[in-house]
Amino acid sequence: MSKSSHAYGAYKHVLIMTNVEVHARRDAETVKQFGAEIVQTFSNGSEGIDYLSEYPVDLVLCDSSLDDMSGIKFTQIVRKNMSRKPLPIVMITLENRKEHVLDAIAAGCIGYVLRPYSVNTFERYLILAKKLDNYPEIEELELQEAKDMVSRGDFDDAIEAFEELISYQDEAQKYYDMGCTYLVQKKYGKAIVAFKKAVKINDLFAEAYKGLADAYKGRGDDDSCKYFLKKAADVYAQFDRLEETKEVFIEILKYESDVPNPFNSLGVKLRKQGDYPGALHAYKQALQLTPHDENIYYNMGKAYYFMGHKKEAADNADLALRLNANFPEAQKLFQRVHGRPWAPSAGKKPPPPRTGTSTSKSAKDV
């Protein structure tokens, strides 16, 4: 076993996912050099998921291709369904396309190793993965201490502690920029570690905003409470955290009934950046919060229009107009597609209710 493996602690129970026998054999031999005591290999993603539900695995090494699904899909399923502490998953693959690396990051991998790899390279990524898996423990302790201050009624001290945590925003941006640089250099393993650090810091950042809102609420400052709740909702929406966004949004509605939907605001931002698929995803999430908001349907129609999907653009303009017939921007969009004014269709009703909060009006993307 490598001496330096003691510096980060060995992964004792390792799961290897690959449908290439030579890869499985090579990966198993390698992890045993670094202290692995139990090594289990599957070529079928479903079998690996079943194994994870029964046994406490410390690390997963996943190839890009399995018998029944891709490595990306396997990672997504594990991330979605494993309720305990997030499991470290390292992608080990021959695939070096930038798009695959970004998909692996989005799925939740904390490392990315290209085959064929040397033992030294593998060890270096294990050390990086372990550092990331433990990061940022000190900041998380600080966050809990600040929350405890709120529960004790020490609101001024809590506000000071949360504001210190918020100062880490620049550090998150630093890691994000570092990840972009590594991607350009095709240093995919380092890129994925840098991006995941940025995400973990921003998660902490959102919790700090929520904590500030609670502290100001305890001090009786409703305006500051509402301000920081909105900031928390925006960060949660940015990271596609629907349940957390919904929870904070419901809290905001207690103070302001006409507050913009945070997912709709995110969609507007992404649309203006030219990320139309990302904008559409954000708008669809927005409908989970405010299902009867005509502005969201209009914004979806506009995104579809810029993508060249005119039928979908017209359909969403129609949905917006069935909710609000006096909506000039939606009328213009409908006429631009069909070359005729919009008129209500006989027998058609507004969109059915969806699970979500009461309707609040979002800013139009005009």
LINGI-V321496 format. One record per run of one state. SS is the DSSP state (H for helix, E for strand, L for the rest). FROM is the first residue (numbers start at 0). TO is the last residue. Records with the same first field share a line. If there is no record, write none. Layout:
BEGIN
SS=FROM-TO ; FROM-TO
END
This chain:
BEGIN
L=0-1 ; 7-11 ; 17-19 ; 33-36 ; 42-43 ; 54-57 ; 62-63 ; 65-68 ; 81-86 ; 93-96 ; 107-109 ; 114-117 ; 133-135 ; 152-153 ; 166-167 ; 184-186 ; 218-220 ; 238-240 ; 253-260 ; 272-274 ; 289-292 ; 306-308 ; 323-326 ; 338-365
H=2-6 ; 20-32 ; 44-53 ; 70-80 ; 97-106 ; 118-132 ; 136-151 ; 154-165 ; 168-183 ; 187-217 ; 221-237 ; 241-252 ; 261-271 ; 275-288 ; 293-305 ; 309-322 ; 327-337
E=12-16 ; 37-41 ; 58-61 ; 64-64 ; 69-69 ; 87-92 ; 110-113
END
